[in-house]
């Protein structure tokens, strides 16, 4: 089965370069050096960093007297307070099965304007499995993504553990699916 997904790394940068051009330091190289009289060229646009969360709707065990919906609500509130609307969460749908709290946590995330992408159904490692098994696990995740995302674009993917496979063949096969 061939799917369109966009891979996301641990962070996404949108800029040709990071850093300053020569001569754009805010500090003098030498305090005794003469001050330049010509204006400095404009800085390149700052890189854009994508803040993302893996393993939605449930990562790890719950602290006492907490539930996933409450944690999602607090995370969303903090994100929105810091102008981080549209943040992506990468979903393992196995965690949604038979868990109304996990389902409500993911709904809370999406209702707040956050986005989702795929992190495979079961957090399967491509390094430890065949490409075919990995692709099947990815496909198994898609119905839940479609159902929860509704009309939003959920076609973003992050490899579990950020492991893109232990062979070039696996990596190539999965990158083209």
C-alpha positions as CSV (number, residue, x, y, z in Angstrom):
1,X,0.0,0.0,0.0
2,X,1.4,3.4,-1.0
3,X,0.7,6.3,1.3
4,X,1.6,10.0,1.2
5,X,3.3,10.9,4.5
6,X,5.9,13.6,5.3
7,X,8.6,12.6,7.7
8,X,9.4,14.8,10.6
9,X,12.6,14.7,12.6
10,X,13.2,15.5,16.2
11,X,12.8,19.2,15.2
12,X,12.0,20.9,11.9
13,X,13.9,23.9,10.8
14,X,12.7,26.1,7.9
15,X,15.7,28.2,6.9
16,X,18.6,27.8,4.6
17,X,21.0,28.6,7.4
18,X,21.2,29.1,11.1
19,X,23.5,31.7,12.6
20,X,24.8,35.1,11.8
21,X,26.7,36.4,8.8
22,X,30.2,37.5,9.4
23,X,30.1,41.0,10.9
24,X,26.7,40.6,12.5
25,X,27.7,39.9,16.1
26,X,26.1,42.1,18.7
27,X,29.5,42.2,20.4
28,X,32.7,43.9,19.2
29,X,35.5,41.5,18.3
30,X,37.8,43.9,20.1
31,X,36.7,46.8,22.2
32,X,39.6,48.9,20.8
33,X,38.6,48.2,17.2
34,X,37.2,51.2,15.4
35,X,33.4,51.2,15.0
36,X,32.1,50.5,11.5
37,X,30.2,53.4,10.1
38,X,28.4,51.5,7.3
39,X,25.1,49.8,8.2
40,X,25.1,46.1,8.6
41,X,23.2,44.0,6.1
42,X,19.8,42.7,7.3
43,X,19.8,39.5,9.2
44,X,18.3,36.4,7.5
45,X,14.9,35.4,8.8
46,X,15.1,33.4,12.0
47,X,14.7,29.7,11.7
48,X,11.3,28.3,12.6
49,X,11.4,25.4,15.0
50,X,8.5,23.0,15.2
51,X,7.7,21.9,18.7
52,X,6.2,18.4,18.7
53,X,5.1,15.7,21.2
54,X,5.5,12.0,20.6
55,X,3.4,9.1,21.9
56,X,0.0,10.8,22.1
57,X,-2.3,10.2,23.7
58,X,-0.4,8.4,26.4
59,X,3.3,8.5,27.2
60,X,4.3,6.6,30.3
61,X,2.4,5.8,33.4
62,X,0.0,8.3,35.1
63,X,0.9,10.2,38.3
64,X,-1.4,9.6,41.2
65,X,-4.8,11.3,41.0
66,X,-4.2,12.4,37.4
67,X,-5.8,11.3,34.1
68,X,-4.7,11.7,30.5
69,X,-7.5,14.3,29.7
70,X,-6.3,16.5,32.6
71,X,-2.7,16.2,31.5
72,X,-3.7,17.0,27.8
73,X,-5.7,20.0,29.0
74,X,-2.8,21.4,31.0
75,X,-0.4,20.8,28.2
76,X,-2.7,22.6,25.7
77,X,-3.3,25.5,28.1
78,X,0.4,26.0,28.6
79,X,1.1,25.7,24.9
80,X,-1.5,28.2,24.0
81,X,-0.4,30.6,26.7
82,X,3.1,30.5,25.1
83,X,1.7,31.1,21.6
84,X,2.3,27.6,20.4
85,X,-1.0,26.9,18.7
86,X,-0.8,24.3,16.0
87,X,1.8,22.2,17.7
88,X,1.9,18.6,16.4
89,X,1.5,15.4,18.5
90,X,2.5,12.1,17.0
91,X,0.0,9.4,17.7
92,X,0.2,5.7,18.6
93,X,-3.4,4.6,18.1
94,X,-2.9,1.4,20.1
95,X,-3.1,3.6,23.2
96,X,-6.7,4.7,22.2
97,X,-8.1,1.2,22.2
98,X,-10.6,0.6,25.0
99,X,-9.5,3.8,26.8
100,X,-12.1,6.5,26.9
101,X,-9.7,8.8,28.8
102,X,-7.0,8.5,26.2
103,X,-9.6,9.2,23.4
104,X,-10.9,12.3,25.3
105,X,-7.3,13.5,25.8
106,X,-6.7,13.3,22.0
107,X,-10.0,15.1,21.3
108,X,-9.0,17.8,23.8
109,X,-5.7,18.2,22.0
110,X,-7.4,18.6,18.6
111,X,-10.3,20.8,19.9
112,X,-7.6,23.3,21.1
113,X,-6.3,23.6,17.5
114,X,-3.4,21.3,17.8
115,X,-2.5,18.9,15.1
116,X,-1.6,15.2,14.8
117,X,0.5,12.9,12.8
118,X,1.5,9.2,12.7
119,X,4.0,7.6,15.0
120,X,3.0,4.0,14.0
121,X,0.2,2.1,15.6
122,X,2.3,0.4,18.2
123,X,5.5,2.4,18.3
124,X,7.2,-0.3,16.3
125,X,10.9,0.0,15.5
126,X,11.9,-0.3,11.9
127,X,15.3,-1.4,13.0
128,X,13.9,-4.4,14.9
129,X,11.3,-5.4,12.3
130,X,10.9,-6.0,8.6
131,X,9.9,-3.1,6.3
132,X,6.7,-5.0,5.5
133,X,5.7,-5.4,9.2
134,X,6.6,-1.7,9.8
135,X,4.4,-0.6,6.8
136,X,1.5,-2.7,8.1
137,X,1.9,-1.1,11.5
138,X,1.8,2.4,9.9
139,X,-1.3,1.5,7.9
140,X,-3.0,0.2,11.1
141,X,-2.6,3.6,12.6
142,X,-4.3,5.5,9.8
143,X,-8.0,4.8,10.5
144,X,-7.7,6.4,14.0
145,X,-5.8,9.4,12.5
146,X,-8.5,9.9,9.9
147,X,-11.3,9.6,12.4
148,X,-9.8,12.0,15.0
149,X,-8.2,14.5,12.6
150,X,-11.4,14.7,10.5
151,X,-10.6,17.1,7.7
152,X,-7.2,18.2,9.0
153,X,-4.0,17.0,7.4
154,X,-2.6,14.2,9.5
155,X,-0.1,13.0,6.9
156,X,3.0,13.7,8.9
157,X,5.1,10.9,10.2
158,X,7.8,10.5,12.8
159,X,9.8,7.3,13.2
160,X,9.6,5.7,16.6
161,X,12.8,6.2,18.5
162,X,13.8,8.4,15.4
163,X,15.3,5.1,14.1
164,X,14.9,5.0,10.3
165,X,15.9,1.4,10.0
166,X,19.1,-0.5,10.2
167,X,19.5,-1.1,6.4
168,X,19.4,1.2,3.4
169,X,16.9,-1.2,1.8
170,X,14.4,-0.8,4.7
171,X,14.9,2.9,4.8
172,X,14.3,3.3,1.1
173,X,11.3,0.9,1.0
174,X,9.5,2.8,3.9
175,X,10.4,6.2,2.6
176,X,8.6,5.5,-0.6
177,X,5.4,4.1,0.9
